Amino acid sequence: MGWMFDGLDMHIYTLVAVPFVAELMGGLSTRDPAVAVNASWIQAAFLVGWALGGAFFGIIGDRIGRSRTLVLTILTYAVFTGMGYCVQTWWELAGARFLAALGIGGEWAVGAALLAETWPVRWRPWLAAGLQSAVNVGILLATWAGYLLATSPHRDLFLIGIVPALLTLWIRVGVPETGAWSAAHAAGGKPTIRALFSPELRRTTWISLSVCGCMLTAHWAFMFWSLQQLRSLPEVAALPVPERNRLASLGLLVLMVTSIIGNFSAAVLARWIGWRRVIAGMGLVYGGLMVVGYVVPRPLAELWVVLGGIGLCQGLFALFTMYLPALFPTALRTTGAGFCYNIGRIAAAVGTVVFGLMAPVDMRWALVAAAVLFVPGAWLALMLPGDAGEGGRRVG
């Protein structure tokens, strides 16, 4: 449920990014280049907050426990997503999104570690698919809310983000600390980022950081700019604003439904050929489809097919959920997973701005350029430690 609401609060902004920023900038045209640039800066602030939140709450999760930290992260992203309703300037929205992202990044690391420590290893592929599908369901809820509120002021959508705060009341009572964390905590020692770069862990840490940086940069450039590119199509741009909003929501709906299928497909493949190979292979197909879809202008009818194919490939990110925490010892599990996966979003934040500067010229070229990053990401993924399905040591 925490991950589901992660997805809800994560994508509320992408549904209304350009028109809401144009409104906050004094009613500028959505085609004004300054609007696209500022919209990308807001998304960059969100990704930086996500990265810092993952690192910060990762350490907190290893120090005070998974359950208590889970409550803190959900409260953080619920309150500050709702604050988007109150903003009056684009930079205030950037601040609210940054603070909300602290909680979203932290919740990813804590939730993944909690389940990795309480379920058998053989279940990890299905847990990964289930967790990522929960995110997709949350995004579907955001899409549904965006569709229902298409004729309402854009800021109204952010009020939906407050709902997750109610979940924390149950978590605090009903979710106990894991036995693995309790044993590691009793053994003493404080988790630190420095420990991730010890001789026995630094190779894994650096490769994990690099894979996450490359793939998340490309992924987030797509998730943000593909919806804006859809809005800019001549056949869409001529429509009334509510209809454009509904089509953007429909685009996200196609991505999320196919992503759920992709999550479980990735889980099946991971059991057959190993986690690393699936991450690398699906990453290459993801990038290839981005190039095919955007290297030439395509009508809306063809883009629906491209979006569906890319959604299937997004299942690769489900595998990070259980694979990354298992690369690190229990005492460093949320620290390691949170740091590596979420610091990769720093690169994604930079990429969003860089590709945002390209977007006013042509959003298609921003998407094609981002796709290239899947190539080094896939190559590095094959260098990660092996798992039982690949004949190597069992991670974790």
JOGI-V41554 format. One line per field, one symbol per residue. psi: psi as a letter, one per 40 degrees, with the letter a starting at -180 (. if undefined). A space follows every 10 residues. Layout:
BEGIN
psi = ???
END
This chain:
BEGIN
psi = dddddddddd eddddecddd ddddfffiie ehdddddddd dddddddddd dddddddddd dedeiddddd dddddddddd ddeddeieid dddddddddd dddddddddd ddddddeeii deeddddddd dddddddddd ddddddddfd eiiddddddd eddddddddd dddehiiidd ddddddeiih hidddefide eddddddddd dddddddddd ddddeddddd dehdeddeii dddddddddd dddddddddd dddddddddd ddeidddddd dddddddddd dddedihiid dddddddddd dddeededdd dddddeeiid eedddddddd ddddeddddd dddddddddd dhdddddddd ddeddddddd deeiiiidee eaihi.
END
